[in-house]
Amino acid sequence: MREAPPGLQLRGDFHHAGQPLFRDISLGIEAGKWTCLVGPSGVGKSTLLRLIADLDTGGEFSGTVTAGDERPVVPRVAYMAQTDLLAPWLDVYENVVLGVRLRGEAPDRTRAERLIARVGLEPHRHKRPASLSGGMRQRAALARMLMEDRPVALLDEPFAALDARTRSEMQELAHETLRGRTVVLVTHDPAEAVRLADHIIIVSAAGLSRYEGLAGDAIRAAEATETLAMQSGLLRILRELPQ
Ligand SMILES: Nc1ncnc2c1ncn2[C@@H]1O[C@H](COP(=O)(O)OP(=O)(O)OP(=O)(O)O)[C@@H](O)[C@H]1O
């Protein structure tokens, strides 16, 4: 049976070179749900993801990241960064199975091939990153993250480089593949946040606040009147935030 995904809690202070970015914040992430982090550029959304994944942030964190079940967080995390971080010497297939190989396991070839097909890269599976477009590389990175099949997925603007139609398809693929996992998604796009989120947290210079305007279940139809109303409500709040 698949491991139950944990809820997460991040608490504490964070500084870059002595300058505070977060003071006494408390970020709660519900188990098995999609939480979207939105907010102005440079406010610290990527830093929050990196703190959860225990990756280098270039700053000083004094606080804790804990799972609701009190077990270690990091071994259960799959992380997709803003930059694709593909290995340039490996082709698409080998990049997708890289995590599995690094753990000394045999890749599930059928699953890898299926994910590569689902992200539309089947004709490019033997190409290296240098001969792919930015959007193709982002799709390869998405397939690699989905291949990891972890209880917690941290996604930093994973669809930003995609055209509108592909973005919509990749949102649906991620939502389907990560169903029941604990997902934290950083996005600049209010439409994406209201389409995918169970919870939206607005990150700003004033701290964290919850967007209360969501209704119904994700994944929401992008063109539905209710979704558009949620989107404009969120946009209104984002436009009123201090830069
Ligand atoms: N390695 C670093 N050293 C010093 N400062 C950094 C470093 N990385 C990020 N910062 C600063 O930390 C702040 C938060 O950065 P972060 O990337 O978390 O913001 P963000 O909200 O994700 O931004 P964006 O939406 O533009 O990606 C920014 O002001 C940035 O300049």
The ligand as an ORCA input file, in Angstrom:
! r2SCAN-3c Opt
* xyz 0 1
  N      21.635     32.920     -2.672
  C      21.116     34.096     -2.288
  N      21.873     35.000     -1.645
  C      21.383     36.184     -1.242
  N      20.090     36.551     -1.436
  C      19.302     35.687     -2.071
  C      19.752     34.413     -2.526
  N      18.717     33.755     -3.118
  C      17.671     34.596     -3.016
  N      18.015     35.747     -2.404
  C      17.110     36.858     -2.094
  O      16.077     36.329     -1.293
  C      14.834     36.903     -1.614
  C      13.820     35.806     -1.868
  O      14.153     35.090     -3.038
  P      13.198     33.958     -3.604
  O      13.852     33.406     -4.837
  O      12.852     33.030     -2.519
  O      11.896     34.822     -3.978
  P      10.628     34.413     -4.860
  O       9.450     34.969     -4.141
  O      10.622     32.969     -5.155
  O      10.916     35.245     -6.179
  P      10.458     34.969     -7.711
  O       8.962     34.987     -7.673
  O      11.027     36.154     -8.457
  O      11.035     33.652     -8.127
  C      15.065     37.810     -2.805
  O      15.066     39.128     -2.338
  C      16.410     37.413     -3.325
  O      17.111     38.533     -3.816
*
